[in-house]
Amino acid sequence: MILPHTGRALADAAPVPYWLDRPERPDPLPPLHGTHTADLLVVGGGYAGLWTALLAKADDPDRDVLLVEAGTCGWAASGRNGGFCAASLTHGLANGVDRFPGEIDELERLGRENLDAIADTVTEFGIDCDFERTGELSVAVEPYQLAGLAEDAELARRYGHDVRLLNADEVRAEVDSPTYLGGAWHRDRMAMVDPARLAWGLRRACLDLGVRIAEHTRVTGLRRDGHALRADTLGVPTTGPGRAGAATGAGRPGAAGSVRAGQVVLATNAFPPLLRRLRAWTVPVYDYALMTEPLTPAQRDAVGWRNRQGLADTGNQFHYYRITADGRILFGGYDAVYHYGNRVAPELEQRPETFTALAEHFFTTFPQLADLRFSHRWGGVIDTCTRFCPFFGTAYEGRLAYAAGFTGLGVGATRFGARVMLDLLSGAETPLTRLDLVRSTPLPFPPEPVRAAGIHLTRWSLARADAREGRRNLWLRTLDRLGLGFDS
């Protein structure tokens, strides 16, 4: 049953990402024209590409680094997410323990160092992105979820995490919702950040160090060119705020060009890959979010939230939410939608049935905010893989490196991924390239139509488990045994 105020709350929500819909968005840089050369070509201007360009230039100021982006830097997943910047490199500790038990201690250490390095970069370059190390609250909203919270907290303590288990009264003293039955406050492994401002700040830092950036420039193909690689490019028009039509095949093409580079990094994530092998290892999944108007002082008092943690419930179809610097609430997750044939298109960023469901769930979570309205509604595409954490590789005799499969936790892990890709391009064995996380690959997804059928069956099964006190059916148990699954 739809609550009577849900429609009113959504009526004026702008169909664009809140983070990108602000006047401080930088003006786009010109597209690439003609023939160019570079020592390192970075394809993709999201976090992974920006971190790669920044670290490469910091390592060697004389290295000629060129970054090309089909839209504007940060316009895709990097400017649409919830702003949860996690220390975990493995999509959570439990996933890391299950998949990399022999090196999870090392991965946890590297994750802590990576988060510290992000904080240092934000300070060094004066990036105004509201970086706050507030931690994250995991909350139980069903009785059966309490045992899982306690198990997760115990696991976290074994690996040195600062975590506090909260009963219903204690968690509601932090953030007041009648749905909360308990919680676990993970206080040291999560920072909150304004995602678009982080991307824009990294872009500015790259430019300050001498990285060349071309926006509205799509790479249409790669080929060998002697001892180098040549990338064919196409200038593309803007088709919306921060969007490039050619990133999804839309829009009228502009001028053609090319770049001859000694080395190439692919950081295109969910978008159609330039390497055929990557098509089997990732699928694009759409995630959706709402942003409220700013809360009044009375509304802030009604929910508390003085410690400004990120929040997530512990269902299979979970919600993530956080409060922003200007007092809004972002509320997202729940649906993770795959479209047949790995389809990615601008029209898929709007899904009214999901926005209605999210609004209903928001008002169930916070009934004291029944008069609040939503200012923005949007979706974005995530690249997910069967192990839920990034994988890495090289091609063209080691001249090209890639990272993909970040599965919704890329705000922090992409910096680590950039460091790995640069190590792979160096050709030297390093502590990072020796990791099983780096040397192994996820199991591939099957071809269509089996791919879509399997993903939709998994989504149905996860929803059914949520409705049956977490009990997993035969399909989910089989996926567990095979090390496969589906996550948002």
DAPEZI-V523755 format. One record per residue. N is the residue number from 1. BURIAL is I if it has 16 or more other ideal C-beta (glycine too) atoms within 10 Angstrom, else O. Layout:
N:BURIAL / N:BURIAL
This chain:
1:O / 2:O / 3:O / 4:O / 5:O / 6:I / 7:O / 8:O / 9:I / 10:I / 11:O / 12:O / 13:I / 14:O / 15:O / 16:I / 17:I / 18:I / 19:I / 20:I / 21:I / 22:O / 23:O / 24:O / 25:I / 26:I / 27:O / 28:I / 29:I / 30:O / 31:I / 32:I / 33:O / 34:O / 35:O / 36:I / 37:O / 38:I / 39:O / 40:I / 41:I / 42:I / 43:I / 44:I / 45:I / 46:I / 47:I / 48:I / 49:I / 50:I / 51:I / 52:I / 53:I / 54:I / 55:I / 56:I / 57:I / 58:O / 59:O / 60:O / 61:O / 62:O / 63:I / 64:I / 65:I / 66:I / 67:I / 68:I / 69:I / 70:I / 71:I / 72:I / 73:I / 74:I / 75:I / 76:I / 77:I / 78:I / 79:I / 80:I / 81:I / 82:I / 83:I / 84:I / 85:I / 86:I / 87:I / 88:I / 89:I / 90:I / 91:I / 92:I / 93:I / 94:O / 95:I / 96:I / 97:I / 98:O / 99:I / 100:I / 101:O / 102:O / 103:I / 104:I / 105:O / 106:I / 107:I / 108:I / 109:O / 110:I / 111:I / 112:I / 113:O / 114:I / 115:I / 116:O / 117:I / 118:I / 119:O / 120:O / 121:I / 122:I / 123:O / 124:O / 125:O / 126:O / 127:I / 128:O / 129:I / 130:I / 131:I / 132:I / 133:I / 134:I / 135:I / 136:I / 137:I / 138:I / 139:I / 140:I / 141:I / 142:I / 143:O / 144:O / 145:I / 146:I / 147:O / 148:I / 149:I / 150:O / 151:O / 152:I / 153:I / 154:O / 155:O / 156:I / 157:O / 158:O / 159:I / 160:O / 161:I / 162:O / 163:I / 164:I / 165:I / 166:I / 167:O / 168:O / 169:O / 170:O / 171:I / 172:I / 173:O / 174:I / 175:I / 176:O / 177:I / 178:O / 179:O / 180:I / 181:I / 182:I / 183:I / 184:I / 185:I / 186:I / 187:I / 188:O / 189:I / 190:I / 191:I / 192:I / 193:I / 194:I / 195:I / 196:I / 197:I / 198:I / 199:I / 200:I / 201:I / 202:I / 203:I / 204:I / 205:I / 206:I / 207:I / 208:O / 209:O / 210:O / 211:I / 212:I / 213:I / 214:I / 215:I / 216:I / 217:I / 218:I / 219:I / 220:O / 221:O / 222:I / 223:O / 224:O / 225:O / 226:O / 227:O / 228:I / 229:I / 230:I / 231:I / 232:O / 233:I / 234:I / 235:I / 236:I / 237:O / 238:I / 239:I / 240:I / 241:I / 242:I / 243:I / 244:I / 245:I / 246:I / 247:I / 248:I / 249:O / 250:I / 251:I / 252:O / 253:O / 254:I / 255:O / 256:O / 257:I / 258:I / 259:I / 260:O / 261:I / 262:I / 263:I / 264:I / 265:I / 266:I / 267:I / 268:I / 269:I / 270:I / 271:I / 272:O / 273:I / 274:I / 275:I / 276:O / 277:O / 278:I / 279:O / 280:I / 281:I / 282:I / 283:I / 284:I / 285:I / 286:I / 287:I / 288:I / 289:I / 290:I / 291:I / 292:I / 293:I / 294:O / 295:I / 296:O / 297:O / 298:O / 299:I / 300:O / 301:O / 302:O / 303:I / 304:O / 305:I / 306:O / 307:O / 308:O / 309:I / 310:I / 311:I / 312:I / 313:I / 314:I / 315:I / 316:I / 317:I / 318:I / 319:I / 320:I / 321:I / 322:I / 323:I / 324:I / 325:O / 326:O / 327:O / 328:I / 329:I / 330:I / 331:I / 332:I / 333:I / 334:I / 335:I / 336:I / 337:I / 338:I / 339:I / 340:O / 341:O / 342:I / 343:O / 344:I / 345:O / 346:I / 347:O / 348:I / 349:I / 350:O / 351:I / 352:O / 353:O / 354:I / 355:I / 356:I / 357:I / 358:I / 359:I / 360:O / 361:I / 362:I / 363:I / 364:O / 365:I / 366:I / 367:O / 368:I / 369:I / 370:O / 371:O / 372:I / 373:O / 374:I / 375:I / 376:I / 377:I / 378:I / 379:I / 380:I / 381:I / 382:I / 383:I / 384:I / 385:I / 386:I / 387:I / 388:I / 389:I / 390:I / 391:I / 392:I / 393:I / 394:O / 395:I / 396:O / 397:O / 398:O / 399:I / 400:I / 401:I / 402:I / 403:I / 404:I / 405:I / 406:I / 407:I / 408:I / 409:I / 410:I / 411:I / 412:I / 413:I / 414:I / 415:I / 416:I / 417:I / 418:I / 419:I / 420:I / 421:I / 422:I / 423:I / 424:I / 425:I / 426:O / 427:O / 428:O / 429:O / 430:O / 431:O / 432:I / 433:I / 434:O / 435:I / 436:O / 437:I / 438:I / 439:O / 440:O / 441:I / 442:I / 443:O / 444:O / 445:I / 446:O / 447:O / 448:O / 449:O / 450:O / 451:I / 452:I / 453:O / 454:I / 455:I / 456:O / 457:O / 458:I / 459:I / 460:O / 461:I / 462:I / 463:O / 464:O / 465:I / 466:I / 467:O / 468:O / 469:O / 470:O / 471:O / 472:I / 473:O / 474:O / 475:O / 476:I / 477:O / 478:O / 479:I / 480:O / 481:O / 482:O / 483:O / 484:I / 485:I / 486:I / 487:I / 488:I
